[in-house]
Amino acid sequence: SKRRPYPPGPWPKPLIANLLDMPQKSAPTAYLDMGKKYNSDIIHLEVMGYHFVILNKLEDAEELLEKRAKIYSDRPVMPILKLMGWEYNVAIMPHGEEWRQHRKVCQQHFRAAESVKFLPTQTKKVRELLKDLASTPEKFQLHSKKLSIAIPLSTMYGYDITSLDDPCIAAAEESIALGAEILQPGNNFINMFPIIGRLPTWFPGTKAVRKAAEVKSIFHPAKNLYVDDQQTEGTARPSFVTEFLEKKWRGGASEEEEAIVENIAYTVYGGTVGLPLLKYSQLMSHPAASDTTISATGTFFYLMATNPDVQRKAQAEIDLVVGSRRLPDIDDRPNMPFLEALYREVMRLGPPLPLGLVHMLTEDDHYKGYFLPKGKFWLHNLLFARLCEYMASGSDCSLPISIAYQSVHRGMNHNEEKYVEPSKFRPERFLDESGKLNEDDRVLAYGFGRRVCVGKHIASSTMWLIMASVLACFNIGKAKDAQGKEIEVDDSFEDDGLLRHRRKFQCSFTVRSPEAYQLIAQSTEDIA
Ligand code: HEM
């Protein structure tokens, strides 16, 4: 009690504390409403000794997650992940030396100046998307999924997929499905009793250990992915892994370095950064790879189909800068302020991870007169597991983690003092009166501080290329039914507590002109 007060929040009930106050769905909005109710931008909830600190305001996230990043950059640890071989994921590594080494290599390759080496591959894959959209426009969601998996596989391993039936995708999906099953609360007790992980696998009660080993064995073939073979045959395309292997053969590299490169490549390909942290049941419905890109592309398509005026304005800018004889490329980006504003607005309205990923505190802290407890995440108690099962029996189960959490979507991106009518889609809010971009250039969807998305430059150029290329070639509109009547676009979201994406919806993609047809047909020829 000496340490209190915690930030305000719902009054804890005996034994279960705030268990029933945890939002079951639309968490970002629910947390913002809680903020209004308790008249505070910082909210605190507690379940069985696990504390949640919700940050609804940018200023607080900047102070805590950035200025005090030294103690706010940890992630929760779950022993089961190690047995499954999922500890490779940079996004869930604890804030320590191992993470630092991985992050350093990520930054060397993914920072703005370096990540340009991936642009030819990104451009080629986006142009393949154009071909797919022209041939089967009604399958636009599948095409977007294929693109979002193809880019990381190609940039990381130099491996090209031709369809979603590719064995690599199947292997990753299988491991995620099996992993998600093990991670369901109640399906393993290793997080509560880590000693189980050390028992022989014939020992009763070690089923999850056996399954975890199965997951691990699926991962490895996928991890080393064809690169060695291709390299030997001299057919490998330039990529993050092949570049490293060449360096290794020329000058040698330590086993640690090799492991780091392997882990990073697989994190990027696995894409679902931090996937096991919050919610497990929905993972099976996601592809293994870049869910974030799939989510952002879905938001973009939806907003274009429902806002034809904005679409025409962006197309007018593209036509003016690029003309009709070539497709846009990344060098056009600085010359298109409206399209840049459109990108910022898409990411503001539809951040794929609206709550970001959890940041854990490594030391107790005080802020604005509140006590913020350091993190612990150890499912050590049977009663707690039962409560999780109880929560899972509803539609949702979020595992309580002692955290500092950011609520990007509602709280920060919908700040009414900063954004007039924040729920409206208005790219112009990022432009000044003369049509130039204003200074509001921070895309909060990429997170905060030391753990900010390390792939944000690649993600940003991929999104820009998708938006510019698709709008250059297609009009996106409402789909029509058999009677020629427009079908309303479903505007609902699926929000699994971690990732937010559009529910399946219908829209039409019509090639804009005969010139556009020709450009699409030739589009991949001029890229190596
Ligand atoms: C639209 C696409 C993307 C979005 C919205 C996104 C968003 C995020 C967010 C919110 C985080 C957590 C930040 C935090 O903890 O504060 C994150 C972490 C991360 N992202 Fe992304 N991401 C995207 C694409 C990518 C891509 C393409 C890559 C790789 C090239 C990537 C690699 C990573 C990694 C490795 C981390 C973990 C960083 C760490 O914990 O140190 N992301 N991302």
Residues whose N, C-alpha, C, O or C-beta is under 5 A from the ligand:
A	BS01	HEM	V90 A91 V268 V273 T292 T293 A296 P352 L353 G356 L357 A445 Y446 G447 F448 R450 R451 V452 C453 V454 G455 I458 A459
